[in-house]
Each structure stands twice: as structure tokens, then as C-alpha cells.
């Protein structure tokens, strides 16, 4: 089992590693259902996962890669472009044809012949399938989506796209015709409670080693607040554990007040190395694009308060000014560049 470091956020550590651990989406992954069948038969098509935040899109894609022993490459359409797709395709071709090299067709064979033979190992090089997971695939423009077509068509890679938007409107028809769309439902309160109880019992990846006492009413509050988002449940649990009074080393009691405080703090929760990093910058960009000043200021404040690198934010603003505003307001790019340069100087970079 690929257990994450205890330094990782709880939501990352508790990410299901197999279908048996996966919670929800029974209509897709239940015994005999479509995704369960194609995974077990190892006949994975390219697909689009359409569903609300925290419904398991990324987790399910990772599980598919694990269960089918596939290479897993993940990119975010918010921060990636055609070059990232090319890099993924290059890697996929190397894994699909490991006997070849980047040089002449015979280079790879000569290199293999020069290697000492290990009699305990199978001398065959086994090709490996690559799954390219693109989060928020609806953020790719037509040209970026077009660049995927030949590689999905010829099987160089298996595409799994994730989106919270209706793919019929956001994904080009040529790509839709080469993929299967699966709708993921919002998780229920019962699913949230399963995740809570599992986390409190898990002594390796969860909070089971701390002997936490959390009443049914408090669990209900957390489950209802999460509103179907598994990531939110785990974030609140993690914060509640961190701020709960430690009266003795044997038991940690999380009462209603602690839960409410954790919920309040979770609104500013931000994981710089995980999905929230991309979710928040994406929300920031979308708010600016929509001209929603209040929302843009909120997400900017959330990133700053949570310790995001100011240069990362400034760089995204430069890209936004260049690609989204352009010549409509030429001074926007000038101002954004000045902010970036000023921040670069102040941080000594």
C-alpha cells in the first residue's frame, strides 16, 4: 500500500488506494457496474469524470492507475498547456515502446545487448500503459484539447479528464466522441459519516492512534457542513484534532465548540502541495475573469493568509493580464509585470 508521509495533510493520507476503500459512486464502481467491470477486465477507455468537488474524481483516476498497473501523469488545466501535454506524450511513448530510445531506432536495442544478463529476471521488457489525468479539463481551450486527439486516437495514452462543468458545453465534440463520460454524484451524509468513522479508526493513515472521542452529534455537524465534499470532512477533522484541548495523553475529546471552531478555520484551509493549491488559484482566476471583485479579493486573501508564495500569485496575474485581458486594457499587463518585478526584488529572486 502506498501510504503517505504523516507530514502530509490528512485528506492526502486518507485518499483511498483501491476500489475496496473507495466511498460512494456505487452506480459506477459497485460490483458488476461499468467502471468496476472495465477495471477488473483491464480494458480502460479514455473518459471524462463529471462531478462536484470532493466527489472522488482524482481519487478514482488514481485507483484506476493503481489497479491496472499504469503510469499516472497528472496535470492541471489551470496551470498547464500544450507543452505539458507534449511532455506527457513523450513519456507515454517511451513506456509504450521501451525498446526504443530518443536516438536512432537501434540505440535502445544496442544498449539492452550491452547490459549484463540477470538470470533471475525476465529478460523481456514489458510495455506500460500511461494514464494522463487532466484536472479541470474544461479550462483547456480548443487548441489545447485538439492537441490531445491524435494521442487518444492511437492509444498512446489513456485520457481521464475531470470537470465540474457539463462536458457537453465545455469539451470539444471531437474529444467527447473519443471518450466516455461518467457522472459522479455528490456524496451523501451517510458517505461522509463512513469517511469520518474510518478516519477515526485508522491507526496508520488516519487519527486512530490518538484515541479521539467524537460524539454522534458532532459527527453529524461535520457531515452536514461538508455538503458532500470528502476533502472538507477530512480538513475539518484534522483541524479539530489539532485545536482540541489535550487534557491527558490517553484521550482527546472533540466537543461541539471545537468542531465549530474547526469549521470556521477550515474556510481558510489551504494545502500548498495538494489539490487546494490549484482549486484556490483557479477560483481566483475565475473571479477576476468574471469581474467579481469581492470574490477575487477573498481568494487572494485566502492564499496570502495561508502562506502561498507571492511570486506564484503574481506570475498567475501576469498570465491572466496577457491572455485574458490582452490589448483590451494594455496597462493591465504593465501593472502586473511591475507587481511581479517588485515582488521578485523584495524576495531576492
C-alpha positions in Angstrom: 0.0 0.0 0.0 1.3 3.4 -0.9 0.9 5.2 2.4 1.7 8.8 2.5 4.0 10.5 5.0 2.5 11.5 8.3 3.6 15.1 7.4 1.1 15.1 4.5 -2.4 16.6 5.1 -5.0 14.1 6.4 -7.0 14.4 3.2 -4.0 13.2 1.3 -3.1 10.4 3.7 -6.7 9.1 3.7 -7.1 9.1 0.0 -8.4 5.6 -1.0 -5.8 3.4 -2.7 -8.2 0.7 -4.0 -11.8 0.2 -5.1 -12.4 -1.6 -1.7 -11.6 1.7 0.1 -13.5 4.0 -2.3 -16.6 5.5 -0.8 -19.6 6.5 -3.0 -20.4 6.3 -6.7 -21.9 2.8 -6.3 -23.6 3.2 -9.7 -20.1 3.2 -11.3 -17.8 1.2 -9.1 -20.2 -1.2 -7.4 -19.9 -4.9 -8.1 -20.8 -5.6 -11.8 -21.1 -1.9 -12.6 -19.4 -0.3 -15.6 -16.2 1.1 -14.1 -15.8 -1.9 -11.8 -16.0 -4.2 -14.8 -13.6 -2.4 -17.1 -11.0 -2.0 -14.2 -11.2 -5.7 -13.4 -11.0 -6.7 -17.0 -8.2 -4.2 -17.6 -10.0 -2.6 -20.6 -9.8 1.0 -19.7 -11.2 3.6 -22.2 -10.4 7.3 -22.3 -13.1 9.0 -20.2 -14.3 12.2 -18.6 -15.4 12.4 -15.0 -18.1 15.0 -14.4 -19.0 15.7 -10.8 -18.9 18.2 -7.9 -15.8 19.0 -5.8 -14.8 16.2 -3.4 -16.8 13.5 -5.2 -13.8 11.4 -5.9 -12.7 12.3 -9.5 -9.0 12.5 -8.8 -9.0 9.6 -6.4 -10.9 7.3 -8.8 -8.4 8.1 -11.6 -5.5 7.2 -9.3 -7.2 4.0 -8.3 -7.7 3.0 -11.9 -3.9 3.6 -12.5 -3.1 1.5 -9.4 -5.4 -1.3 -10.2 -4.2 -1.6 -13.8 -0.5 -1.0 -13.1 -0.4 2.0 -15.3 1.8 5.0 -15.3 -0.1 8.0 -13.8 0.6 11.5 -15.0 -1.4 14.3 -13.5 -1.6 17.9 -14.8 -4.0 20.8 -14.1 -5.5 22.6 -17.0 -5.4 25.8 -14.9 -1.6 25.8 -14.9 -0.6 23.6 -17.9 -0.5 24.0 -21.6 0.3 22.2 -24.9 4.0 21.7 -23.8 2.9 19.8 -20.7 0.8 17.6 -23.0 3.8 17.0 -25.3 5.9 16.0 -22.3 3.3 13.5 -21.2 3.0 12.1 -24.7 6.8 11.7 -24.9 6.9 9.9 -21.6 3.9 7.7 -22.7 5.7 6.7 -25.9 8.8 5.8 -24.0 6.8 3.5 -21.7 4.8 2.1 -24.6 7.9 1.3 -26.6 10.7 0.8 -24.0 12.9 -1.0 -26.5 13.3 2.3 -28.4 15.4 5.4 -27.4 15.3 9.0 -28.3 18.2 8.4 -30.7 18.2 6.0 -33.7 15.9 3.0 -33.7 18.8 0.7 -32.9 20.2 2.7 -30.0 17.8 1.1 -27.5 18.5 -2.4 -28.7 22.3 -1.9 -28.6 22.0 -0.6 -25.1 20.0 -3.6 -24.0 22.5 -6.0 -25.6 25.3 -4.3 -23.6 23.6 -4.8 -20.3 24.6 -7.8 -18.2 22.0 -10.6 -18.1 20.4 -11.3 -14.7 19.2 -15.0 -14.8 16.7 -14.3 -12.0 14.9 -11.6 -14.0 12.7 -12.0 -17.0 14.7 -10.7 -20.0 11.6 -9.2 -21.6 10.9 -5.5 -21.4 7.2 -5.1 -20.8 5.5 -2.0 -22.3 3.4 0.0 -19.8 0.2 1.9 -20.4 0.1 5.6 -19.4 -2.9 7.4 -18.0 -2.9 11.2 -18.4 -5.2 12.8 -15.8 -6.2 16.4 -16.6 -7.9 18.2 -13.7 -10.4 20.9 -14.8 -10.1 19.8 -18.4 -12.8 22.3 -19.3 -10.2 25.1 -18.7 -8.3 24.0 -21.8 -9.1 26.0 -24.9 -10.0 24.3 -28.3 -6.3 24.2 -29.5 -5.2 22.6 -26.3 -7.9 20.0 -26.4 -7.2 19.4 -30.1 -3.6 18.5 -29.3 -4.9 15.5 -27.3 -6.8 14.0 -30.2 -4.2 12.0 -32.1 -2.7 10.5 -29.0 -6.0 9.4 -27.6 -7.0 8.1 -31.0 -3.9 5.9 -31.5 -3.8 4.7 -27.9 -0.5 6.4 -27.0 -2.2 7.3 -23.7 -5.5 6.9 -21.9 -7.0 10.2 -21.1 -9.0 10.8 -17.9 -10.4 14.3 -17.7 -12.1 15.7 -14.6 -14.5 18.6 -14.7 -17.2 20.2 -12.5 -18.8 21.7 -15.7 -21.1 20.0 -18.2 -18.7 18.4 -20.7 -21.2 18.8 -23.5 -20.6 22.5 -23.4 -17.0 22.7 -22.3 -15.3 19.8 -24.1 -14.9 19.8 -27.9 -17.1 17.3 -29.7 -14.2 15.5 -31.3 -12.7 14.7 -27.9 -16.1 13.8 -26.5 -16.6 11.3 -29.3 -13.3 9.5 -28.3 -14.1 9.3 -24.6 -16.8 8.1 -22.3 -18.5 10.5 -19.9 -19.2 9.2 -16.4 -21.2 11.4 -14.0 -20.2 11.3 -10.4 -22.8 12.1 -7.8 -22.4 14.3 -4.8 -21.6 12.2 -1.8 -24.4 11.7 0.8 -24.3 12.4 4.5 -24.0 8.7 5.1 -20.9 8.6 2.9 -19.5 11.5 5.0 -20.1 9.5 8.2 -18.4 6.5 6.8 -15.3 8.6 6.0 -15.3 10.1 9.5 -15.6 6.8 11.3 -12.9 5.2 9.1 -10.5 8.1 9.7 -11.0 7.9 13.5 -10.3 4.1 13.4 -7.3 4.1 11.0 -4.1 4.0 13.1 -1.7 4.1 10.2 -3.0 6.8 7.9 -5.8 8.4 9.9 -6.3 9.5 13.5 -6.9 6.1 15.2 -3.7 6.3 17.2 -4.9 9.3 19.1 -8.0 7.7 20.7 -10.3 10.5 19.8 -13.8 10.8 21.3 -16.2 12.4 18.8 -19.9 12.2 19.6 -22.6 11.4 17.0 -24.0 14.9 17.1 -20.5 16.4 16.4 -20.1 13.9 13.5 -23.5 15.0 12.1 -22.4 18.7 12.2 -19.2 17.9 10.3 -21.0 15.7 7.8 -23.7 18.3 7.1 -21.2 21.2 6.8 -19.1 19.2 4.3 -22.1 19.1 1.9 -20.9 16.0 0.1 -17.2 17.1 -0.1 -15.0 14.3 1.3 -12.0 16.7 1.3 -13.8 19.1 3.5 -14.7 16.4 6.0 -11.1 15.4 6.4 -9.9 19.0 6.6 -12.3 19.8 9.5 -11.4 16.6 11.3 -7.7 17.4 11.0 -8.1 20.9 12.3 -10.4 19.8 15.1 -7.8 17.3 16.3 -5.1 20.0 16.2 -7.0 22.5 18.3 -8.8 20.1 20.7 -7.7 20.5 24.3 -5.1 17.9 25.3 -6.1 17.3 28.9 -4.3 13.9 29.1 -2.3 11.8 26.7 -4.8 8.9 26.7 -7.9 10.5 25.2 -8.7 13.6 23.1 -12.3 14.8 23.3 -13.6 16.9 20.4 -16.8 18.6 21.6 -19.3 20.8 19.7 -17.4 24.1 20.3 -14.1 22.5 19.0 -16.0 21.3 15.8 -17.5 24.8 15.2 -14.0 26.4 15.6 -12.6 23.9 13.2 -15.3 24.6 10.7 -14.5 28.3 10.9 -10.8 27.8 10.4 -11.4 25.3 7.6 -12.7 28.1 5.5 -9.1 29.3 5.3 -7.6 25.8 5.0 -5.1 25.7 2.1 -2.7 22.9 1.2 0.1 24.3 -0.9 1.2 20.9 -2.1 -2.2 19.4 -2.8 -5.4 20.0 -4.7 -6.5 23.0 -2.7 -3.4 24.8 -4.1 -4.9 24.5 -7.6 -8.5 24.9 -6.6 -7.9 28.2 -4.9 -5.8 29.8 -7.6 -8.4 28.6 -10.1 -11.2 30.2 -8.2 -9.1 33.4 -8.0 -8.6 33.5 -11.8 -12.2 32.7 -12.5 -13.3 35.5 -10.1 -11.1 38.0 -12.0 -12.4 36.8 -15.3 -16.0 37.3 -14.2 -15.2 40.7 -12.8 -16.2 39.7 -9.3 -14.1 41.9 -7.2 -15.2 40.7 -3.8 -14.6 37.0 -4.7 -11.2 37.8 -6.2 -10.1 39.7 -3.0 -11.4 36.8 -0.9 -9.4 34.1 -2.7 -6.4 36.4 -2.8 -6.6 36.9 0.9 -7.1 33.2 1.5 -3.9 32.4 -0.4 -1.9 35.1 1.3 -3.1 34.2 4.8 -2.3 30.6 4.2 1.3 31.2 3.2 1.2 30.9 -0.6 4.3 32.2 -2.4 3.5 35.8 -3.5 5.6 35.2 -6.7 3.3 32.3 -7.7 0.3 34.6 -7.4 2.0 37.5 -9.2 3.0 35.2 -12.0 -0.6 34.0 -12.5 -1.7 37.6 -12.6 0.8 38.3 -15.4 -0.5 35.4 -17.4 -4.1 36.5 -16.7 -3.3 40.1 -17.9 -1.6 38.8 -21.0 -4.1 36.0 -22.1 -7.4 37.1 -20.7 -7.2 40.9 -20.9 -4.6 41.5 -23.6 -5.0 44.6 -25.7 -8.4 45.4 -24.3 -6.6 47.2 -21.4 -2.9 47.3 -22.3 -1.9 48.9 -19.0 -3.1 45.7 -17.1 0.0 43.8 -18.3 2.3 46.7 -17.4 0.9 46.8 -13.8 1.0 43.0 -13.4 4.6 43.0 -14.6 5.5 45.8 -12.2 4.0 43.8 -9.3 5.9 40.7 -10.3 9.2 42.5 -10.6 8.7 44.3 -7.3 7.9 41.1 -5.5 10.9 39.4 -7.2 13.2 42.1 -5.9 11.8 42.1 -2.4 12.2 38.3 -2.1 15.7 38.4 -3.5 14.9 36.3 -6.6 
